[in-house]
Amino acid sequence: MSADDVVLPALLRAARGSYSQAIRRHLVEAGCDDLPRNAPFLVGGMVNHGGDPRLLLRQLGVTRQAQSQLVDALVSRGYVTREPVPEDRRRMTLQVTERGRKAAAASAAGVSEVDAELARRITPDQLAGLRAGLIALCDIRDG
């Protein structure tokens, strides 16, 4: 079977593993090996990109129960704190702890490692085409 015979969803799933493996390796090295699945997206998004935790949790595409379980695990493991919003005690705000910032830095290092290796393996035009294709897939999802 040639690479052309592999359907795109299978390639996307396998390619995502490059990032997952690198991020996990950096998390282990940083002593953050107990970070739950999907947590690098949330904690990294908050710290490295200034993302709103509510929006990031929705973008995970998991149930509200799974979102709540993820936050509970992050709180109990010391990656974030959860505080009530003074104006509306029903709402909570998440704050990343020092341990969470350490995990976010490890996650960013893993992403940078794979990005650099990818840039060595393909041309800038190919990388631009890859990004354009992935953005088009996101647009299809959102359309």
Residue frames as a rotation matrix with the C-alpha (Angstrom) as fourth column:
MET 1
0.586 0.811 0.000 0.00
0.811 -0.586 0.000 0.00
0.000 0.000 -1.000 0.00
SER 2
-0.435 -0.714 0.548 1.36
0.698 -0.652 -0.296 3.44
0.569 0.254 0.782 -0.94
ALA 3
-0.828 0.071 -0.556 0.88
0.380 -0.657 -0.651 6.69
-0.412 -0.750 0.517 0.96
ASP 4
-0.814 0.542 -0.210 -1.68
-0.553 -0.610 0.568 7.72
0.180 0.578 0.796 -1.68
ASP 5
-0.395 0.671 -0.627 -3.85
0.154 0.721 0.675 4.76
0.906 0.170 -0.388 -0.65
VAL 6
-0.620 0.138 -0.772 -4.23
0.784 0.086 -0.614 5.98
-0.018 -0.987 -0.161 2.95
VAL 7
0.294 0.825 0.483 -7.35
0.737 -0.517 0.435 8.07
0.608 0.228 -0.760 3.47
LEU 8
-0.216 -0.413 0.885 -6.87
-0.055 -0.899 -0.434 11.58
0.975 -0.143 0.172 4.84
PRO 9
0.664 0.471 0.582 -8.66
-0.570 -0.185 0.800 10.96
0.484 -0.863 0.146 8.17
ALA 10
0.882 -0.398 -0.254 -6.21
0.468 0.804 0.366 8.14
0.058 -0.442 0.895 8.92
LEU 11
-0.031 -0.927 0.373 -3.26
0.711 -0.283 -0.644 10.35
0.703 0.245 0.668 8.00
LEU 12
0.073 0.128 0.989 -4.56
-0.369 -0.918 0.146 13.19
0.927 -0.376 -0.020 10.17
ARG 13
0.934 0.318 0.163 -5.03
-0.276 0.353 0.894 10.88
0.227 -0.880 0.417 13.13
ALA 14
0.619 -0.767 -0.170 -1.56
0.777 0.629 -0.006 9.38
0.112 -0.129 0.985 12.76
ALA 15
-0.095 -0.677 0.730 0.07
0.474 -0.675 -0.565 12.78
0.876 0.292 0.385 12.18
ARG 16
0.553 0.380 0.741 -1.49
-0.432 -0.630 0.646 14.16
0.712 -0.677 -0.184 15.34
GLY 17
0.929 -0.214 -0.303 0.44
0.362 0.701 0.614 11.49
0.082 -0.680 0.729 17.21
SER 18
0.021 -0.959 0.282 3.70
0.694 -0.189 -0.695 13.28
0.720 0.210 0.662 16.36
TYR 19
-0.172 0.002 0.985 2.62
-0.402 -0.913 -0.069 16.20
0.899 -0.408 0.158 18.50
SER 20
0.803 0.564 0.192 1.10
-0.413 0.296 0.861 14.01
0.429 -0.771 0.471 21.22
GLN 21
0.679 -0.600 -0.423 4.28
0.659 0.752 -0.008 11.98
0.323 -0.273 0.906 21.64
ALA 22
-0.303 -0.839 0.452 6.56
0.497 -0.544 -0.676 15.03
0.813 0.020 0.582 21.74
ILE 23
0.063 0.405 0.912 4.29
-0.585 -0.726 0.362 16.88
0.809 -0.556 0.191 24.19
ARG 24
0.935 0.328 -0.132 4.01
-0.113 0.631 0.767 13.81
0.335 -0.703 0.627 26.43
ARG 25
0.312 -0.904 -0.291 7.79
0.798 0.415 -0.436 13.36
0.515 -0.096 0.852 26.44
HIS 26
-0.470 -0.471 0.746 8.34
0.084 -0.865 -0.494 17.00
0.879 -0.170 0.446 27.46
LEU 27
0.422 0.695 0.582 5.65
-0.607 -0.260 0.751 16.73
0.673 -0.671 0.312 30.14
VAL 28
0.852 -0.177 -0.493 7.36
0.399 0.830 0.390 13.67
0.340 -0.529 0.777 31.63
GLU 29
-0.141 -0.987 0.082 10.70
0.745 -0.160 -0.647 15.49
0.652 -0.030 0.758 31.65
ALA 30
-0.425 0.051 0.904 9.05
-0.289 -0.954 -0.083 18.44
0.858 -0.297 0.420 33.42
GLY 31
-0.992 0.058 -0.112 7.52
0.126 0.419 -0.899 16.19
-0.005 -0.906 -0.423 36.10
CYS 32
-0.421 0.894 -0.154 4.01
-0.776 -0.443 -0.448 16.72
-0.469 -0.070 0.881 34.77
ASP 33
-0.927 -0.042 -0.372 3.35
-0.266 0.773 0.576 13.15
0.263 0.633 -0.728 33.69
ASP 34
-0.663 0.743 -0.091 -0.02
0.618 0.475 -0.626 13.14
-0.422 -0.471 -0.775 35.49
LEU 35
-0.644 0.445 -0.622 -1.50
-0.543 -0.839 -0.038 15.78
-0.539 0.314 0.782 33.20
PRO 36
-0.008 0.728 0.685 -4.78
0.183 0.675 -0.715 14.31
-0.983 0.120 -0.139 31.88
ARG 37
-0.555 -0.037 0.831 -5.54
0.818 0.156 0.553 13.79
-0.150 0.987 -0.056 28.22
ASN 38
0.296 0.622 0.725 -6.80
0.780 -0.595 0.192 17.02
0.551 0.509 -0.661 26.58
ALA 39
0.699 -0.016 -0.715 -5.26
0.577 -0.577 0.578 19.08
-0.422 -0.817 -0.394 29.39
PRO 40
-0.443 -0.894 -0.069 -2.28
0.682 -0.386 0.621 20.31
-0.582 0.228 0.781 27.34
PHE 41
-0.381 0.395 0.836 -4.78
0.732 -0.423 0.534 21.92
0.564 0.815 -0.128 24.95
LEU 42
0.682 0.731 -0.032 -6.58
0.572 -0.505 0.646 23.66
0.456 -0.459 -0.762 27.81
VAL 43
0.611 -0.492 -0.620 -3.64
0.499 -0.369 0.784 24.68
-0.615 -0.789 0.020 29.99
GLY 44
-0.468 -0.824 0.321 -1.39
0.757 -0.186 0.626 25.45
-0.456 0.536 0.711 27.02
GLY 45
-0.113 0.527 0.842 -4.13
0.796 -0.459 0.394 27.46
0.594 0.715 -0.368 25.36
MET 46
0.856 0.451 -0.254 -4.69
0.503 -0.612 0.610 29.51
0.120 -0.650 -0.751 28.50
VAL 47
0.456 -0.760 -0.462 -1.00
0.337 -0.333 0.881 30.19
-0.823 -0.558 0.104 29.21
ASN 48
-0.472 -0.815 0.337 0.65
0.580 0.001 0.815 30.21
-0.664 0.579 0.472 25.78
HIS 49
-0.697 0.259 0.669 -2.15
0.600 -0.302 0.741 31.85
0.394 0.917 0.054 23.81
GLY 50
-0.952 0.305 0.021 -4.25
-0.261 -0.774 -0.577 33.74
-0.160 -0.555 0.816 26.38
GLY 51
-0.623 0.732 -0.275 -7.27
0.007 0.356 0.934 31.59
0.782 0.580 -0.227 25.59
ASP 52
-0.183 0.714 0.676 -10.56
-0.960 -0.277 0.033 31.78
0.211 -0.643 0.736 27.47
PRO 53
-0.892 -0.252 0.376 -10.92
-0.361 0.897 -0.256 28.51
-0.273 -0.365 -0.890 29.40
ARG 54
-0.022 0.956 0.293 -14.67
-0.215 0.282 -0.935 28.25
-0.976 -0.084 0.199 28.66
LEU 55
0.579 0.186 -0.794 -14.08
-0.788 -0.122 -0.604 28.55
-0.209 0.975 0.076 24.92
LEU 56
-0.437 -0.828 -0.351 -11.13
-0.865 0.494 -0.090 26.13
0.248 0.264 -0.932 25.03
LEU 57
-0.683 0.251 0.686 -13.22
-0.261 0.793 -0.550 23.58
-0.683 -0.554 -0.476 26.92
ARG 58
0.449 0.888 -0.094 -15.99
-0.358 0.083 -0.930 23.86
-0.818 0.452 0.356 24.30
GLN 59
0.337 -0.386 -0.858 -13.42
-0.939 -0.078 -0.334 23.45
0.062 0.919 -0.389 21.51
LEU 60
-0.658 -0.572 0.491 -12.39
-0.628 0.776 0.062 20.09
-0.416 -0.268 -0.869 22.96
GLY 61
-0.274 0.637 -0.720 -15.66
-0.775 0.297 0.557 18.70
0.569 0.711 0.413 21.62
VAL 62
-0.802 0.021 -0.597 -16.39
0.311 0.869 -0.386 16.65
0.510 -0.495 -0.703 24.72
THR 63
0.215 0.963 -0.161 -19.47
0.625 -0.010 0.780 16.54
0.750 -0.269 -0.604 26.95
ARG 64
0.338 -0.007 0.941 -19.98
-0.528 -0.829 0.183 19.02
0.779 -0.559 -0.284 29.78
GLN 65
0.982 0.016 0.189 -19.45
-0.165 0.564 0.809 16.13
-0.094 -0.825 0.557 32.18
ALA 66
0.525 -0.844 0.112 -16.06
0.836 0.487 -0.252 15.35
0.158 0.226 0.961 30.60
GLN 67
0.111 -0.435 0.894 -15.17
0.126 -0.886 -0.447 19.06
0.986 0.162 -0.043 30.74
SER 68
0.660 0.236 0.713 -16.03
-0.626 -0.353 0.696 19.14
0.416 -0.905 -0.085 34.43
GLN 69
0.943 -0.333 0.021 -14.03
0.281 0.828 0.486 15.97
-0.179 -0.452 0.874 35.11
LEU 70
0.270 -0.876 0.399 -11.02
0.733 -0.082 -0.675 17.46
0.624 0.475 0.620 33.33
VAL 71
0.144 -0.171 0.975 -11.19
-0.341 -0.933 -0.113 20.66
0.929 -0.316 -0.193 35.39
ASP 72
0.902 0.218 0.372 -11.65
-0.421 0.259 0.869 18.65
0.093 -0.941 0.325 38.61
ALA 73
0.735 -0.678 -0.030 -8.53
0.678 0.735 0.010 16.60
0.016 -0.028 0.999 37.78
LEU 74
0.069 -0.729 0.681 -6.52
0.473 -0.577 -0.666 19.73
0.878 0.368 0.305 36.98
VAL 75
0.424 0.156 0.892 -7.56
-0.606 -0.683 0.408 21.33
0.672 -0.714 -0.195 40.27
SER 76
0.975 0.027 0.220 -6.83
-0.192 0.602 0.775 18.24
-0.111 -0.798 0.592 42.34
ARG 77
0.562 -0.814 0.146 -3.41
0.827 0.550 -0.119 17.80
0.017 0.187 0.982 40.70
GLY 78
0.255 -0.443 -0.860 -2.44
0.513 -0.692 0.509 21.44
-0.820 -0.570 0.051 41.21
TYR 79
-0.521 -0.442 0.730 -2.43
0.849 -0.187 0.494 22.71
-0.082 0.877 0.473 37.62
VAL 80
-0.462 0.444 0.768 -5.26
0.085 -0.839 0.537 25.23
0.883 0.314 0.350 38.06
THR 81
-0.884 0.366 -0.290 -7.31
0.284 -0.073 -0.956 26.79
-0.371 -0.928 -0.040 40.80
ARG 82
-0.370 0.859 0.352 -11.04
0.590 -0.075 0.804 27.33
0.717 0.506 -0.479 40.59
GLU 83
-0.888 0.072 -0.453 -12.55
0.330 -0.585 -0.741 30.40
-0.319 -0.808 0.496 42.24
PRO 84
0.109 0.981 0.158 -16.13
0.941 -0.051 -0.335 31.70
-0.321 0.185 -0.929 42.27
VAL 85
-0.531 -0.143 0.835 -16.80
0.535 -0.821 0.200 34.88
0.657 0.553 0.512 40.30
PRO 86
-0.906 0.116 -0.407 -17.73
0.329 -0.414 -0.849 37.52
-0.267 -0.903 0.337 42.93
GLU 87
-0.691 0.656 -0.304 -20.56
-0.704 -0.706 0.077 39.01
-0.164 0.268 0.949 40.81
ASP 88
0.382 0.784 -0.489 -22.08
-0.841 0.514 0.167 35.61
0.382 0.348 0.856 40.02
ARG 89
-0.180 -0.519 0.836 -21.28
-0.883 0.459 0.094 32.89
-0.433 -0.721 -0.541 42.55
ARG 90
0.728 0.460 0.507 -22.70
-0.188 0.847 -0.498 30.24
-0.659 0.267 0.703 40.19
ARG 91
0.882 -0.460 -0.100 -19.81
-0.069 0.084 -0.994 30.85
0.466 0.884 0.043 37.79
MET 92
0.665 -0.745 -0.059 -16.20
0.366 0.255 0.895 29.89
-0.651 -0.617 0.442 38.37
THR 93
0.772 -0.547 -0.324 -12.96
-0.613 -0.507 -0.606 31.28
0.167 0.666 -0.727 37.06
LEU 94
0.826 -0.564 -0.014 -9.89
0.561 0.818 0.126 29.15
-0.060 -0.112 0.992 36.40
GLN 95
0.704 -0.710 -0.030 -6.40
-0.709 -0.704 0.038 30.40
-0.048 -0.005 -0.999 37.19
VAL 96
0.669 -0.554 -0.495 -3.30
0.150 0.753 -0.641 28.53
0.728 0.355 0.587 36.09
THR 97
0.916 -0.402 0.002 -0.84
-0.025 -0.052 0.998 27.74
-0.401 -0.914 -0.057 38.89
GLU 98
0.149 -0.953 -0.265 2.94
-0.894 -0.244 0.375 27.68
-0.422 0.181 -0.888 38.66
ARG 99
-0.442 -0.254 0.860 2.73
-0.030 0.963 0.269 23.93
-0.897 0.093 -0.433 38.02
GLY 100
0.546 0.720 0.428 0.25
0.488 0.142 -0.861 24.63
-0.681 0.679 -0.274 35.22
ARG 101
0.772 -0.343 -0.535 2.63
-0.567 -0.751 -0.337 27.17
-0.286 0.564 -0.775 33.69
LYS 102
-0.309 -0.901 0.304 5.40
-0.658 0.433 0.616 24.56
-0.687 -0.010 -0.727 33.84
ALA 103
-0.154 0.357 0.921 3.15
0.441 0.859 -0.260 22.09
-0.884 0.366 -0.290 32.00
ALA 104
0.859 0.495 -0.131 2.22
0.145 -0.481 -0.865 24.73
-0.491 0.724 -0.485 29.42
ALA 105
0.317 -0.833 -0.452 5.90
-0.859 -0.455 0.236 25.44
-0.402 0.314 -0.860 28.77
ALA 106
-0.524 -0.481 0.703 6.56
-0.214 0.873 0.437 21.72
-0.824 0.079 -0.561 28.31
SER 107
0.316 0.743 0.590 3.63
0.540 0.370 -0.756 21.47
-0.780 0.558 -0.284 25.92
ALA 108
0.868 -0.028 -0.497 4.91
-0.337 -0.767 -0.546 24.44
-0.365 0.641 -0.675 23.90
ALA 109
-0.143 -0.989 -0.026 8.38
-0.790 0.098 0.605 22.86
-0.596 0.107 -0.795 23.76
GLY 110
-0.338 0.093 0.936 6.87
0.276 0.961 0.005 19.66
-0.900 0.260 -0.351 22.34
VAL 111
0.739 0.654 0.160 4.96
0.392 -0.225 -0.892 21.58
-0.548 0.722 -0.423 19.68
SER 112
0.625 -0.566 -0.538 8.05
-0.680 -0.733 -0.019 23.61
-0.384 0.378 -0.843 18.75
GLU 113
-0.352 -0.780 0.517 10.11
-0.409 0.625 0.665 20.44
-0.842 0.022 -0.539 18.45
VAL 114
-0.046 0.412 0.910 7.70
0.662 0.695 -0.281 18.87
-0.748 0.589 -0.305 15.96
ASP 115
0.892 0.375 -0.252 7.21
0.103 -0.711 -0.695 22.16
-0.440 0.594 -0.673 14.07
ALA 116
0.250 -0.889 -0.383 10.99
-0.783 -0.418 0.461 22.49
-0.570 0.184 -0.801 13.65
GLU 117
-0.521 -0.421 0.743 11.35
-0.005 0.872 0.490 18.90
-0.854 0.251 -0.456 12.44
LEU 118
0.386 0.746 0.542 8.49
0.660 0.187 -0.727 19.37
-0.644 0.639 -0.421 10.00
ALA 119
0.844 -0.095 -0.527 10.10
-0.319 -0.880 -0.352 22.55
-0.430 0.465 -0.774 8.65
ARG 120
-0.226 -0.974 0.000 13.30
-0.666 0.154 0.730 20.57
-0.711 0.165 -0.683 8.03
ARG 121
-0.507 0.029 0.861 11.44
0.286 0.948 0.136 17.86
-0.813 0.316 -0.490 6.11
ILE 122
0.233 0.639 0.733 9.23
0.953 0.002 -0.304 19.90
-0.196 0.769 -0.608 3.79
THR 123
-0.644 -0.475 0.599 9.61
0.647 -0.756 0.096 23.14
0.408 0.450 0.795 1.87
PRO 124
-0.862 0.333 -0.382 8.06
0.006 -0.747 -0.665 26.42
-0.507 -0.576 0.642 3.03
ASP 125
-0.568 0.683 -0.459 5.56
-0.781 -0.272 0.562 26.16
0.259 0.678 0.688 0.14
GLN 126
-0.407 0.399 -0.821 4.57
0.160 0.917 0.366 22.64
0.899 0.018 -0.437 1.23
LEU 127
-0.774 0.100 -0.626 4.15
0.629 0.005 -0.777 23.84
-0.075 -0.995 -0.066 4.81
ALA 128
-0.797 0.511 -0.323 1.99
-0.482 -0.859 -0.171 26.73
-0.365 0.019 0.931 3.62
GLY 129
-0.427 0.639 -0.640 -0.11
-0.583 0.347 0.735 24.27
0.692 0.687 0.224 1.60
LEU 130
-0.582 0.175 -0.794 -0.47
0.553 0.801 -0.228 21.97
0.597 -0.572 -0.563 4.60
ARG 131
-0.850 0.256 -0.461 -1.65
0.267 -0.546 -0.794 24.87
-0.455 -0.798 0.396 6.76
ALA 132
-0.665 0.618 -0.420 -4.06
-0.746 -0.574 0.338 26.02
-0.032 0.538 0.842 4.03
GLY 133
-0.442 0.484 -0.755 -5.49
-0.163 0.785 0.598 22.52
0.882 0.388 -0.267 3.73
LEU 134
-0.664 0.161 -0.731 -5.96
0.714 0.427 -0.554 22.17
0.223 -0.890 -0.399 7.49
ILE 135
-0.837 0.383 -0.390 -7.62
-0.155 -0.850 -0.503 25.59
-0.525 -0.361 0.771 7.68
ALA 136
-0.551 0.655 -0.517 -9.95
-0.712 -0.045 0.701 24.56
0.436 0.754 0.491 4.84
LEU 137
-0.486 0.356 -0.798 -10.89
0.383 0.908 0.171 21.42
0.786 -0.223 -0.577 6.78
CYS 138
-0.786 0.193 -0.588 -11.68
0.531 -0.276 -0.801 23.58
-0.316 -0.942 0.114 9.81
ASP 139
-0.758 0.521 -0.392 -13.82
-0.599 -0.794 0.104 25.84
-0.257 0.314 0.914 7.64
ILE 140
-0.492 0.582 -0.647 -15.70
-0.277 0.600 0.750 22.79
0.825 0.549 -0.133 6.33
ARG 141
-0.606 0.230 -0.761 -16.34
0.722 0.561 -0.405 21.69
0.334 -0.795 -0.506 9.91
ASP 142
-0.747 0.257 -0.613 -17.58
0.289 -0.705 -0.648 25.14
-0.599 -0.661 0.452 10.89
GLY 143
-0.802 0.441 -0.404 -19.65
-0.596 -0.534 0.599 25.62
0.049 0.721 0.691 7.72
